[in-house]
Amino acid sequence: HGKSSIALILEEVLFNKNSKGIKKSDILNRYIKDKTYTIELDLERDGNQYTIKTTRGANQTVKLLKNGQDISAHTATQTYKIIEDIIGIDHKSFAQIVYQSNAMSLEFLTSADTARKKFLIEILNLTKYTKANEVFKDISLELGKEINETQAKVNTVRGWLDKYEKTDLTPRNLVLVENLDPKLEQTIAQLNLEIANVDKTNRKIVQNNTYRKQLESINLDFSNQQAVDYELIKELQQEQTENMKTVKDGELFVKKLKNLSGVCPTCFSEIDM
């Protein structure tokens, strides 16, 4: 008789989907040969008249009118989001309410406590309280952290006070000094500067002593130095070049042998591995 089709069409016009998972191409009655169809729904909210018009076929369009004025968004997805905000309920909650006499109502009864709580919060539009709870929870965590840090500082100070509570802090053997001689103050400043630079001075002394030892070990006597045999150097360089070429050729030959497998690429005979 089509009773359930009414709920299905309401889902389609409000949310662009249905809880039964029926494809849009299969929504039309199987005896109808038409390929396109339209759905139009009028509703009232807060004294405003809304009309939703959707056309299905090769192309799909949806329009949302408020008091006769088109307030559709640029895309269908955004328009359906506006519709959901107007009616104040999402598709899942809508389906639960509409199909309470159906087997779908069992989902609510068999769901976990958290899921049922979420469902009731969404139906009764209490999400603002859960959002507020999250805000206060974050603030509470931050304040708790600050309290713990402050308490740690307080405990440190208390521990220090308890440690020195019985210590006699009365000054003893203090000698009052009159105004110092300016020359003496200057001498003290100079000595403090020398003390500060003593480490730097010691490093320079050690480095200079090392340089002196190195200079003393250098032999500057060139009287017994032999003449350079440039011919011998030239022969050695030539021999070095030949040896390097031999090594390079050998490496290439070894690489070639390692890459051989199965049949020789030159004579095509089998290789004895």
Secondary structure, 3 states (H helix, E strand, C coil): CCHHHHHHHHHHHHHCCCCCCCCHHHCCCCCCCCCCEEEEEEEEECCEEEEEEEEECCCCEEEEEECCEECCCCCHHHHHHHHHHHHCCCHHHHHHHHCCCCCCHHHHHHCCHHHHHHHHHHHCCCHHHHHHHHHHHHHHHHHHHHHHHHHHHHHHHHHHHHHCCCCCCCCCCCCCCCCCCHHHHHHHHHHHHHHHHHHHHHHHHHHHHHHHHHHHHCCCCCCCCCCCCHHHHHHHHHHHHHHHHHHHHHHHHHHHHHHCCCECCCCCCECCC
